[in-house]
Amino acid sequence: MRTDHYAYQRATRIAAFGLTLQAVIGLGLFWFGFAAEDEAFRFASYYALCGLIVWLGLVIVFHQHKLERLEALEEDELAAARGGSASMFDSVADETRVAARRLGLMHKWLMPALSLLLAIALGGLAALMFSRMKAVYGHADEFARTEETGWGVAVSLGLTVICFIFSRFIAGMAKQHAWQNLRGGASIMVGNAIVLFAVAVGVIFSFWGNFSVLIGVCWAIPCLMALQAAEIVLNFILNLYRPRIPGEVPRPAFDSKILSLFAAPDSLVRSLNEAVNYQFGFDVTSSWGYQLLLRSFVWLVALGVISLLLLNTMVIVEPYQQAVRLRGGAMVTDPDGQPRLYGSGIMRKRPWPFETADLFDVTTIRTLPLTAQQRTQRDVNLW
């Protein structure tokens, strides 16, 4: 691809669109979380609002790249107008290129500063979210969840699809050398998709009265933020010791390599193929058996999931046991309101987490002594 100011102008527009989309997602989740009084959507909005730092940095740096290319183009036109003759100003050309010096300063100071700011924001908000969940876990405060579960599922799943598609689009653009810094935007956007999908799963489980999954999601979101903050700090430290190659654009510390794998899963498959070939010593991935396995991988995974679900619907009750079905923590009853008991055999139930089963041993005789009993014979000491 020709690297000129038009390429960086397009990257600037895409980054500005990403900044706008990130702001709409973050503010929308923030408004819905407080309007519907839902803790999970509030936590998701905190993560999304932190992503504004990434897109703001990308807009600034790509705009400066465009100015630097325009400055270089003007310099080339002036050199062509002089007919290639030498000038006393040629030795100080680099000093007169203001846009190029500003771009260098941005990569040296602005992008690392924004990366550290993002790490501080993620770590600080994660600490506040942990303290909030500790108060809920200790029953010092009530866990807020919305009653509008239908709207919650629609909003979270809809935004998940938008974020994932946009992250894939950005990851495809980042394969070009001029646009490689867009990987940071793709990683933060796929992080939005992961968080929103987890929230959607928790809200779906709340339909059947299972709120433990939603509470687990609220614990997982600050864990993800803390891990991402730690990765940014580690990347920042490693960038200090990484050798500088002339002409190479530095990779900002907020460019998460872990989240980038979800934005571009084809790179993960390529790395696995290379590892398999290295271990076997020849090109295994080109064989018909390996290609057949890759083509049938999705169907094999689907078959395994369906098999596990079917096995989870069956519970074996031994002859000395009785079982009850639990739905949302309450026993499943007959139409007359009596608990439904199951004897020995195979009991059918809905798969977890919609229903669970409790087994009880009903034939063993158990004794509970209410007084102290002397189990050993002791010698009598006579005085």
N, C-alpha and C positions, 0 to 999 in steps of 0.2 A: 504494500500500500504506500502511495506517495505521502510523505510526511510534510505537509505544508500547513498554513494557517487555517485552511478550510477543515482539515481533519480535526484540529484542536477546537475549532469553532463548533463542530458537531458534538465533540465530547463535552464541551461546556454546556451545550443545550441539553444533552442527556443528563448531565450531572444536575443541572437546574431543575429538570423534570423530576429526577430522583429526590432532590431536596423538597420539592413541593409535595410529592407523593408521600414521603416520610413524614412531613408535617401534618398532612391530612390524616394519615393513619394514626400518628401519635395523639394528636388533638382529638380525633374522633373517638379513640379508645378511652382517652381521659374523660371526655364528656360522658360517654356511655357508662363508664365505671362509676362515676359519681352520681349521674342521674338515676341509674338503675340500682345504685348501692351494691356493687359487685366488686369483691376484693380481687378476683383473678384478672378482670379487665383493667383495673387500676395498675396492677403489677405489670401487665403487658404494655400499658401506655408508658410506663417509666422506661422500659427497655427501648421502645420505639422512639421516644423523645431523645434518648441519648444518641441515636443514630443520626440526628441532625448535624452533629459535629463532624461526622465523616463526610456527608454530602457537601457541607459548607466548605470544608477544606478542598474537596475535589473541584468544586466550582471555581474557587480562587486560583488553584494551581493550573488548571487547564486554561483558564482565561489568560494567565500570565504566559503559558506556553504559546498561545495564539499571538500575543504581543511580541514575544521573542522571535517567532517565525516572521512576522511582518517586519520587524526591525532588521532581521537578516536579509529579507528580500529587498528592502530599501538599500541596504549596504551593497548587495550584489548589483543592483541597478546603477548605483553611483560608480562602482568599480568598472562596470561595462561602459558607462558614459565617458570615463577617463581614458578608455581605450587600453586598459591593462597597464598603463604607465605607473611606475613606482611613485609613491608619495611619502612625504615625511610623516604622515599620519597613519600609515599602515602598521607601524610598530606598536602603536597604542590603540589599535582598533578594538581590542577586547575591553579596554578601559572606557571607551566611549559608548559601548553597548549597554545602556542602562537597563533595558528589559531583561537581558541575559543575566546581568548581575543580580537583579531582583529575583529572578527565577532560581538562581543558585542559593540565594539567602532563604527563599521559601522552603526549598528542599532541605536546607541545613538546619533551620530554626523553626519555621512555622509548622511544618508537618510533624516533627517530633513533639512540639508543644501541644498541638491538637491531639496527638496520640496520648500523651500523658493526661491531658484534660479529660479525654474519653475514659481512660482507665480510672481516674479519680471519681468521675461521675458514676461509672458502673459500680465501682467498689463501694462508694458512699451510699448509693441507693440500695445496693444489695444488703449492706449492714442495717439500714433502716427497715427493709423488708423482713430480714431475719428477726429483728426485735419485735416487729408487728406479729409475725407468725408465732414467736415464743409466747407472746401475750395471749394469742388465741389458743395455743396448745395448753397453756396453763390455766385456761378458762377465766383469765382476767378480763377478757373482752370477747365479744361474740363475733364469729366469722360471718362477714357480710356476703350474701349471695343473692342474685336477682331472682325474682319470680318470673321474669320474662325470658324463660329458657329458649323458647322458639326464636326470638330475636337474637339471643346470645349465640345460638348455633349458626344462624344465618349470617350474622356479622363476622364472626370469627372464621368460618369456612370460606366466605366470600373474599375476605382480605387475605386469607392464606393462599388462595389460588392466584390472586393478583400479585402478591409478593413473590411467589415462587416463579411465575412466568417472567416477571420483570428481572428477577435475579438471574434466570437462565439467559435472558437477552443480554444483560450486562456482562455475564461471564463469557458469552460468545464474542462480544466486542473486545473484551480484555485480552483475547488471544493475539490481537494486533499489538505490535511493539509500541506504537504511539499511544495506545489506549490501555496499557497494562495496569495503570494505577486505578482503573475502574474496578479491579478485583476487590478493593476495600468496600466499595458500594455494593457489589454483588454479595459479599460475605455478610454485611449488616442486613441486607434485604432478605437473604435466606434465613438469617437469625429471626427476623420478624415472622417468617412463615412457620418456623419450628415452634416458636412461642405461641402463635395463634392457633396452630393445629393442636397443640397440647391443651390449650384452653377449651377448644371445641370438643375434644374428647372428654374432658372433665365435665363440661356442661351436659353432654349427651348422657353420661352415666348418672348425672343428677336427676334425669327423667325418672329413673327407677328408685330414687331415694338413696342412691349410693354417693355420698358426698366426700368419701375418703379420697377418691381419685382427684377431685377438684382441689382438695386441700394439699394433696401430694404435688399437684402442678404448681400451686403457689409456693411450695418449698423448692421446687425444681427451678423456677425462674430466677430467683436470686443466686442459686448455685451456678446456673449458666452465666449470669452476669459476673460473678466473682471469678469463674474460670477464664472468661474472656478478658477480664481486667488483668489477671495474672499473665495470660499469653501476651497481651500488649506490652506489659512491663518487660517480659522476657525478650520479646522482639526488639524493644528499645535498647536493651543492654547489648544484645548480639549485634545490632546495627552499629554500635560504637566501635566494635572490633572487626567488622566486616571490611575487607579491602575495597577501596574505591576504584572502579574501572572507568577510565575516561569515556565519555559518551553514553554511559549507562544511567538510566533514570533510577534513583533510589526508591526502594519499596518502603512505603510508610509502615510504621509499627502497628497501626490499627488494621492492617490487612491480615485478617485471621486466616491462617493456613488450614485450620480444622474446619471452619465453616465454609471455606472455599471448596472443599471436597463435596459438600452437599450442593453447592451451586453448580459445580461442574463434575458430576459423578463419572463422566467418561474418562477423566484423568485418573481417577481411582482405579477403574478397570484396567487402564493401560499400565499403571504401576504394578497391579497384581499380575498381569500377563508377563511383564518383564521379570518379576520375582520368580514366577513359576518356571520360565525358560532358564533363568540363571541356576535354579536348584537342580533341574534335570540335565542341564548341559546341552540341550538342543531345543529347537523351536517346537515346543509342545502345543502352543496356542494355535498353530496353523493346521493341526491334525483334525480329521473329520470328527473324531470323538469329542474333542474339546469344543469345537464349533457347535456340535449338536447339543452339548451340555449348556452352552451359552444361550442357544435359541430356545431351549426348553426350560431355562432356569425359572422364569416367571411361573410357568405352569407347574413345575415341581414344588415351588414355594407355596403356591395356592393349594395344591393337593395336600401338602403337609399341614397347612393351617386348617383346612376343612377336616382332615383326619383328627387333628387335636381337638377341634370343636365337637366333633361327634363323640370322641372318647370322653370328653368332659361332660357330656349329657348323661352318662351312665355311671352309677355308683353301685358297687357290689356290697350288699348287706349280708353279713355272715349269719349262720343259724342262731347264734347266741346274741344277736344284735337287733336293735330297732333303729330306724332313722326318721328324721323329719327334714323337710325342705324349708329353707329360709329365703325369703324374698325381701330385700331391703332391711334386713335385720329382724324381721318378724316371721313367725311360723306361718306356713301356708295352711289354711283351714278348709274344712268341708263347708258346703252351703249352710249347714246348721250351726256353724261357728266353732265346731270342735277341731282340735289339731289333727291333722292327717298323719297317721303313723304308717310306716312301711316295715313289713317283716323281711325275712330272709329272701334273697333273690337279687334281681337287678332292678334298681330304682331309676326311673327316668326323671330328669330335671332339665331346666334351661341351663345353657352354658354360663360359666363364670364370666362376668361378675353379676349377671342378672339373678342367678339363684345359687345358693350354696347348700351343702348338706351337713348335718351333724349326726354322728353315729354314737349310740349308747349301748353299753353292755348291760343287758337286762336279766341275765341268768346267774351271774356270780353273786354269791351271798357275801355281803360285807358286814363286818362287825365293828362297832365303835365303842370301846370300853369307856364308861363314864367315871369309873373310880380307879385308883392306883392299884396295880396288880403286881404281886411279888413273883417274878419269873424264875429266880434262882433260890436254892436252898442254902441258907447261911448257918454256920455253927453258932450255937448259943453260948455266950460267954457268962459263966457263973461267977459271982463275986463271993 
